[in-house]
Amino acid sequence: MVQQAAPISPAPEYETGIVYLVNKMMLDRYHTIAHEGGTRSGKTYNTVLFFIDLALERPGLEISITSRDLPHLRKGAMKDFEEIMLARGLWEEDRWKETDHTYRFHNGSYIEFFGADDLGKVSGPGRDYLFCNEVNFFKYIVFRMLVVRTRRGVVVDYNPIHPKHWVYDKVLTRPNCYLWQSTYIDNLPFLPQSQIDEISAMVEIDPEWARIYVYGLRGTLQKGQIYKGWKPISISEYNAVATREVYGVDWGYFPDPNAVIGVKIQNNSRYIRKVLYERNMSDESFVTKLKGLGLNSSSIIVAPTDSGGAKACQYLRANGFPITYTINKPPGSINVGIKALRTKEVFYVMDNELDFEIGNYTYLLDSNEEITSQPVDKHNHLLDATRYVELYKPYL
């Protein structure tokens, strides 16, 4: 956490979004509030803000905020918590306990943060309120264990990327669950123009992406899905695989992102995780980002040479990543790589972008809506990076 102290003071008036108001109005009337919606709709930020206010207003509350794993929490809900507390002049360093990621308020309330892959926390002591961030990446048994240990109320949020999910069948169908659907339009006053422009541009560029992330609608089952039967795992399960991680890169800028995948190879099994998925990156910012993510001079990188990739690979080698292998893409190599991956047992760390690509990377349909053998060059950035690692393995 940040190393900045501030004197305690009453919480000032703070502008809030619609998600905050839904929580405030409905959580005492319903046991569970489900926030389903698109990107940048303020689901997570406003829920964290709501629970800060609730902790301040009601002495002695025990509040848990959890997501699929601690690294994801640090980049999301915990980061939001820090920013809000600092902005309101409420942060006191000695009230934060880094060892158990808990902030204790003067009135006896506390907010704790932990990953849903921490079984000790999941099956441990109870709480008054629970916030499950991106609950669609939780296992149902974990969610159930958390809920039965929650005395008062539960808030969940998620992007509806999955056509079918236990959240739809086992949470939203409960009579004591209130569903609120939101989009970035609901959060418009709080978004910078650059984010609004990028979201708006994607409507024309990628209608399927826009369906979920712009309009907040549920994903659809895609005919001709290329990769099926891949098994989701947690980051702790991925980290437990005792083989070296290799990084695949797929170059982009806008609208295609720079995509980096981590791959571990163990006999006929492949374990993969998203490392980076970001648009509008220069070579310089890309290198800086990789170093910030923990890659270094001993990291093995595999990247293609097309679309300016040769120059970018040279830049990687010259700026801290000497073990960068280049791969050419001769005619037919796409289907060769796809065929090779489809013979493997693949385990992937659950993630919005990676889940979306797995569900939406498809073969082209002919005029009769029959599946052809030609992959559609769309929704495949992390998956292409995985294919490069599979095809080119001089590092083994």
Protein Blocks (a to p, Z undefined) as FASTA:
>chain_A
ZZddcdddddddddddfklmmmmmmmmmpmbdcddddehklmmmmmmmmmmmmmmmmghi
acddddfbfklmmmmmmmmmmmmmmmnopacfklpcfklopacdfkopacddddfklmkl
mmmccdfbdcdehkllpcfklmmmmmmmpfkbccdddddfbfbdfklmmmmmpmkbccdd
ddfklmmmmpcfklmmmmmmmmmmmmmlmmmmmnopacdddehiabghiacddfklmmmp
ccdddddddddfbfcdcdddddddehjbccdddfbdcehiafklmmmmmmmnopafkbcc
dddfeehllmmmmmmmmnopabaccddddehklmmmmmmmmmpccdddddfklmmmmmmg
ccdddfkopacfbdcdehklmmmmmmmmmmmcfkZZ
